[in-house]
Amino acid sequence: MLARILLLLFFLVLNSTAVSSGKEASTTTATTVSAKNTDNKICPHLQVLDDKTRISTLNSHNCRRALLAQGHTKSKNGKSLPQASNMLELQYNCSLEFSAFISATRCSTKPWMPSGSGIQENIHSVPKSKAKKPLYAIFEALTHWWYQIKSDGSVYRSLKYTGYRKGNPITWFTRMAWATTEYVGCAVHSCKNNRWSVVCHYSPGGNKKNEPIYKKGPPCSACRCGYYCSAGKLCARNSTAT
């Protein structure tokens, strides 16, 4: 209960900061940056992950989104999903890392984010026998979430999020693949049951019922004003745009 109250207070501060500045707080693209294992310059006020883990996590997300945008992601039926015309390049967000960390410390796979927060949450519990380090645990979680598309054929047919399928919901993949989501932050916590708790938070969150996961079309053909086409064919924010 205390953690939930602290998080709600945190979001009030975060929202007021974002409104006054007109920008998302504490973000970085970091897609072409390298870092030492001990660096903590991206989120210096946090001691959750090091920069190498943050950058690897961000790149792993954007690599998958780029493959999807270019039509190289296959669904259950073995057919490639259509190309995406409006897939945004994710930026790493320290505020989302902080909220993900609070959730990860619960060591629970049950959803936790307050309703109305505008943030979507992916959670996975990874045995330490499969991942000796936090970064490896994140890789395990990302693979687990993304490969959910291999068990579903409905996305190929409609490209719409239709909510929970009976007996086998597809929500993890769509959170990672939602085209208009632009910010991600993740955290890993060591739990007593010899497992890692991995949580990633996405904003603005997708998984909106009956809305398209992304727009079909040539990559970058529907990028918004102020965005350019990255090398991975994602709509990347122009840092000089106001």
C-alpha positions as CSV (number, residue, x, y, z in Angstrom):
1,M,0.0,0.0,0.0
2,L,2.8,2.4,0.9
3,A,4.6,1.7,-2.3
4,R,1.4,2.4,-4.3
5,I,0.9,5.7,-2.5
6,L,4.5,6.7,-3.2
7,L,4.1,5.9,-6.9
8,L,0.9,7.9,-7.2
9,L,2.7,10.9,-5.6
10,F,5.6,10.3,-8.0
11,F,3.3,10.5,-11.0
12,L,1.8,13.7,-9.8
13,V,5.2,15.3,-9.7
14,L,6.2,13.7,-13.0
15,N,3.1,15.0,-14.8
16,S,3.5,18.5,-13.4
17,T,7.1,18.5,-14.6
18,A,6.2,17.2,-18.1
19,V,3.5,19.8,-18.5
20,S,5.6,22.7,-17.4
21,S,8.6,21.8,-19.6
22,G,6.6,20.4,-22.6
23,K,8.9,17.4,-22.8
24,E,9.1,13.9,-21.3
25,A,11.3,13.9,-18.3
26,S,14.7,12.2,-18.3
27,T,14.9,10.5,-21.7
28,T,17.6,9.3,-24.0
29,T,17.7,7.6,-27.4
30,A,21.0,6.0,-26.6
31,T,20.7,3.8,-29.7
32,T,24.3,4.4,-30.9
33,V,26.0,4.9,-27.5
34,S,28.3,2.5,-25.7
35,A,28.9,2.4,-22.0
36,K,31.1,0.7,-19.5
37,N,29.5,-1.7,-17.0
38,T,29.8,0.7,-14.2
39,D,28.6,3.9,-15.9
40,N,25.5,5.5,-14.6
41,K,25.2,8.7,-16.6
42,I,21.8,8.2,-18.2
43,C,19.9,8.0,-14.9
44,P,22.4,9.3,-12.4
45,H,19.8,9.7,-9.7
46,L,18.9,6.0,-9.9
47,Q,20.9,2.9,-8.8
48,V,18.7,0.3,-10.5
49,L,20.5,-0.5,-13.7
50,D,23.9,0.5,-15.2
51,D,24.1,2.3,-18.5
52,K,25.2,-0.8,-20.4
53,T,22.1,-2.6,-19.3
54,R,19.9,0.4,-20.2
55,I,21.3,0.8,-23.6
56,S,21.2,-2.9,-24.4
57,T,17.5,-3.0,-23.2
58,L,16.6,-0.1,-25.4
59,N,18.5,-1.5,-28.4
60,S,16.8,-4.9,-28.0
61,H,13.4,-3.2,-28.1
62,N,14.2,-1.0,-31.1
63,C,15.8,-3.9,-33.0
64,R,12.5,-5.9,-32.7
65,R,10.4,-2.9,-33.6
66,A,12.6,-2.3,-36.7
67,L,12.3,-5.9,-37.9
68,L,8.5,-5.5,-37.5
69,A,8.4,-2.2,-39.3
70,Q,10.4,-3.8,-42.2
71,G,8.1,-6.8,-42.4
72,H,10.4,-9.4,-40.9
73,T,8.3,-10.6,-38.0
74,K,6.3,-13.7,-38.4
75,S,3.1,-14.7,-36.6
76,K,1.7,-18.2,-35.7
77,N,0.8,-19.0,-39.3
78,G,4.4,-18.5,-40.5
79,K,3.5,-15.4,-42.5
80,S,5.3,-12.1,-42.0
81,L,3.3,-9.3,-40.5
82,P,2.8,-6.3,-42.8
83,Q,5.3,-3.4,-42.8
84,A,4.6,-0.6,-40.4
85,S,4.4,3.0,-41.6
86,N,4.3,4.8,-38.2
87,M,6.5,2.7,-35.9
88,L,8.3,5.1,-33.5
89,E,11.8,4.6,-32.2
90,L,11.7,4.1,-28.5
91,Q,13.6,6.4,-26.1
92,Y,14.8,5.3,-22.6
93,N,13.0,7.0,-19.8
94,C,14.4,7.2,-16.2
95,S,11.0,7.9,-14.6
96,L,9.7,4.7,-16.2
97,E,12.7,2.8,-14.9
98,F,11.9,4.1,-11.4
99,S,8.2,3.0,-11.6
100,A,9.2,-0.4,-13.0
101,F,11.6,-0.9,-10.1
102,I,8.9,-0.2,-7.6
103,S,6.8,-2.9,-9.3
104,A,9.7,-5.3,-9.6
105,T,10.4,-5.2,-5.9
106,R,7.0,-6.9,-5.3
107,C,8.4,-10.1,-6.9
108,S,4.9,-10.7,-8.3
109,T,3.7,-11.3,-11.9
110,K,0.3,-9.7,-11.2
111,P,-0.3,-6.3,-12.9
112,W,0.3,-3.4,-10.6
113,M,0.2,0.0,-12.4
114,P,-2.6,2.3,-11.2
115,S,-5.5,2.6,-13.7
116,G,-5.4,5.9,-15.6
117,S,-1.6,6.2,-15.4
118,G,-1.3,5.9,-19.2
119,I,1.5,3.4,-18.7
120,Q,1.5,-0.3,-19.8
121,E,3.4,-2.9,-17.9
122,N,5.1,-6.2,-18.9
123,I,6.2,-8.5,-16.1
124,H,8.2,-11.7,-16.2
125,S,9.8,-14.0,-13.5
126,V,13.1,-15.5,-14.7
127,P,14.9,-18.3,-12.9
128,K,18.5,-17.4,-12.0
129,S,19.5,-20.7,-13.5
130,K,18.6,-19.2,-16.9
131,A,20.1,-15.8,-16.3
132,K,23.1,-15.2,-14.0
133,K,23.0,-11.4,-14.5
134,P,20.2,-8.8,-14.6
135,L,20.9,-8.0,-18.3
136,Y,20.5,-11.7,-19.2
137,A,17.2,-11.7,-17.3
138,I,16.0,-8.8,-19.3
139,F,16.9,-10.6,-22.5
140,E,15.0,-13.6,-21.4
141,A,12.0,-11.5,-20.6
142,L,12.0,-9.6,-23.9
143,T,12.3,-12.8,-25.9
144,H,9.4,-14.3,-23.9
145,W,7.2,-11.3,-24.4
146,W,8.0,-10.8,-28.1
147,Y,7.6,-14.5,-29.0
148,Q,4.0,-14.4,-27.9
149,I,3.2,-13.5,-31.5
150,K,4.3,-17.0,-32.5
151,S,1.2,-18.4,-30.7
152,D,-1.3,-16.0,-32.2
153,G,-2.7,-15.5,-35.8
154,S,-5.3,-12.8,-35.2
155,V,-2.8,-10.0,-35.3
156,Y,-1.8,-10.9,-38.8
157,R,-5.4,-10.7,-40.0
158,S,-6.5,-7.4,-38.5
159,L,-3.5,-5.6,-36.9
160,K,-5.9,-4.6,-34.2
161,Y,-5.7,-5.1,-30.5
162,T,-8.9,-7.1,-29.6
163,G,-8.3,-7.5,-25.9
164,Y,-7.9,-10.8,-24.2
165,R,-8.3,-14.0,-26.3
166,K,-9.9,-16.8,-24.4
167,G,-7.4,-19.0,-22.7
168,N,-4.3,-17.3,-24.2
169,P,-4.2,-13.5,-24.1
170,I,-1.7,-11.7,-26.4
171,T,-0.8,-8.5,-24.5
172,W,3.0,-8.7,-24.0
173,F,3.9,-8.5,-27.7
174,T,1.4,-5.7,-28.4
175,R,2.8,-3.6,-25.6
176,M,6.3,-3.9,-27.1
177,A,5.1,-3.4,-30.7
178,W,2.6,-0.6,-30.2
179,A,3.6,2.0,-32.8
180,T,2.8,5.2,-30.9
181,T,4.5,4.1,-27.7
182,E,7.7,6.2,-27.5
183,Y,9.2,5.7,-24.1
184,V,10.4,2.6,-22.2
185,G,12.0,2.0,-18.8
186,C,12.9,-1.4,-17.2
187,A,14.1,-2.8,-14.0
188,V,15.3,-6.1,-12.5
189,H,15.0,-7.1,-8.9
190,S,16.5,-10.2,-7.2
191,C,13.8,-12.2,-5.4
192,K,14.1,-14.7,-2.5
193,N,12.9,-17.6,-4.6
194,N,16.1,-17.6,-6.7
195,R,14.4,-15.7,-9.5
196,W,14.7,-12.3,-11.1
197,S,11.6,-10.1,-11.3
198,V,11.8,-8.2,-14.6
199,V,9.4,-5.3,-15.3
200,C,9.2,-2.9,-18.3
201,H,7.0,0.1,-18.4
202,Y,5.8,1.7,-21.7
203,S,4.4,5.2,-22.3
204,P,2.2,6.3,-23.8
205,G,0.7,2.9,-23.3
206,G,-1.0,0.9,-26.0
207,N,-3.3,-2.1,-25.9
208,K,-6.3,0.0,-26.6
209,K,-9.2,-2.3,-27.6
210,N,-10.1,-2.3,-31.2
211,E,-7.4,0.2,-32.1
212,P,-4.6,-0.7,-34.6
213,I,-1.3,-1.8,-33.2
214,Y,0.4,0.1,-36.0
215,K,-0.5,1.5,-39.5
216,K,0.2,-0.7,-42.5
217,G,2.4,0.7,-45.2
218,P,6.0,1.4,-46.3
219,P,8.3,2.0,-43.3
220,C,8.5,5.7,-42.2
221,S,5.8,6.7,-44.7
222,A,3.5,8.0,-41.9
223,C,6.1,9.6,-39.6
224,R,4.8,12.6,-37.8
225,C,6.1,16.1,-38.3
226,G,9.3,16.5,-36.3
227,Y,10.5,12.9,-36.9
228,Y,12.9,11.4,-39.4
229,C,13.5,7.9,-40.7
230,S,16.2,6.1,-38.8
231,A,18.6,3.6,-40.2
232,G,16.3,0.9,-38.8
233,K,13.3,2.4,-40.6
234,L,11.7,3.7,-37.4
235,C,10.3,7.2,-36.9
236,A,12.9,8.8,-34.7
237,R,12.3,12.1,-32.9
238,N,14.3,15.0,-34.3
239,S,16.3,16.4,-31.4
240,T,16.2,19.9,-33.0
241,A,12.4,19.9,-33.2
242,T,10.5,22.1,-30.8
